[in-house]
C-alpha cells in the first residue's frame, strides 16, 4: 500500500468519521443548552474547517496533485494527532 493510499484510508476511515462524530456531539450539546458559547462556536468552526481540508486532501490525492514528501508529512502529522487524541 502506498503512502497515498494510507493517507486516503486514514482520512476516509478514521479522521473524517471522528470529526463528524465530534461535530454531531457538539451540535447535540448546543441543542441541549439551547445556545452556543463562544468556545463552542469556535470549536465547531475549527472542526468544520478541518473536515473541509480533509475532503480537499482526498480530492488532491485523486488528481495526483500532492508530492510524495507532502503526502508523507501529512500522513505523519495525522498519525501523530490521532495517537495524541487516543492517549
Phi, psi and omega per residue, in radians:
X1 nan 2.291 -3.125
X2 -1.352 2.858 3.080
X3 -1.074 -0.616 3.093
X4 -1.069 -0.788 3.099
X5 -1.118 -0.729 3.126
X6 -1.071 -0.769 3.141
X7 -1.113 -0.815 3.140
X8 -1.050 -0.800 3.132
X9 -1.094 -0.759 3.133
X10 -1.049 -0.778 3.132
X11 -1.137 -0.858 -3.046
X12 -1.270 -0.603 -3.008
X13 -1.741 -0.322 -3.095
X14 -2.232 -1.000 -2.997
X15 -1.138 -0.938 -3.106
X16 -1.106 -0.826 3.093
X17 -1.032 -0.687 3.099
X18 -1.091 -0.739 3.111
X19 -1.108 -0.734 -3.132
X20 -1.139 -0.663 3.072
X21 -1.113 -0.790 -3.136
X22 -1.109 -0.698 3.105
X23 -1.112 -0.794 3.124
X24 -1.069 -0.740 3.128
X25 -1.113 -0.715 3.130
X26 -1.151 -0.738 3.064
X27 -1.037 -0.707 3.115
X28 -1.082 -0.757 3.126
X29 -1.145 -0.701 3.130
X30 -1.152 -0.759 -3.141
X31 -1.102 -0.717 -3.140
X32 -1.121 -0.677 -3.128
X33 -1.455 -0.181 -3.137
X34 1.196 0.082 3.055
X35 -2.843 2.830 -3.121
X36 -1.976 2.367 3.050
X37 -1.300 2.893 3.100
X38 -1.027 -0.733 3.142
X39 -1.103 -0.739 3.117
X40 -1.114 -0.718 3.110
X41 -1.085 -0.746 3.124
X42 -1.141 -0.749 3.123
X43 -1.090 -0.746 -3.142
X44 -1.093 -0.795 3.123
X45 -1.079 -0.748 3.141
X46 -1.101 -0.766 -3.141
X47 -1.156 -0.690 3.105
X48 -1.114 -0.722 3.110
X49 -1.110 -0.729 3.117
X50 -1.087 -0.750 3.126
X51 -1.086 -0.756 3.110
X52 -1.076 -0.743 3.108
X53 -1.102 -0.673 3.115
X54 -1.089 -0.783 3.113
X55 -1.115 -0.642 3.120
X56 -1.136 -0.704 3.110
X57 -1.102 -0.742 3.118
X58 -1.061 -0.745 3.107
X59 -1.094 -0.760 3.123
X60 -1.092 -0.676 3.086
X61 -1.095 -0.733 3.135
X62 -1.108 -0.546 3.127
X63 -1.631 0.076 3.127
X64 0.983 0.781 -3.095
X65 -1.709 -0.098 -3.110
X66 -1.785 2.420 3.079
X67 -1.312 2.730 -3.118
X68 -0.991 -0.709 -3.126
X69 -1.203 -0.587 3.078
X70 -1.151 -0.736 3.124
X71 -1.082 -0.807 3.133
X72 -1.069 -0.743 -3.140
X73 -1.126 -0.809 3.108
X74 -1.076 -0.772 -3.139
X75 -1.054 -0.796 3.132
X76 -1.084 -0.792 -3.135
X77 -1.103 -0.752 -3.124
X78 -1.189 -0.671 3.098
X79 -1.135 -0.753 3.096
X80 -1.065 -0.780 -3.139
X81 -1.090 -0.768 -3.140
X82 -1.143 -0.705 -3.137
X83 -1.137 -0.749 3.127
X84 -1.100 -0.718 -3.129
X85 -1.125 -0.679 -3.091
X86 -1.355 -0.215 -3.117
X87 -1.340 nan nan
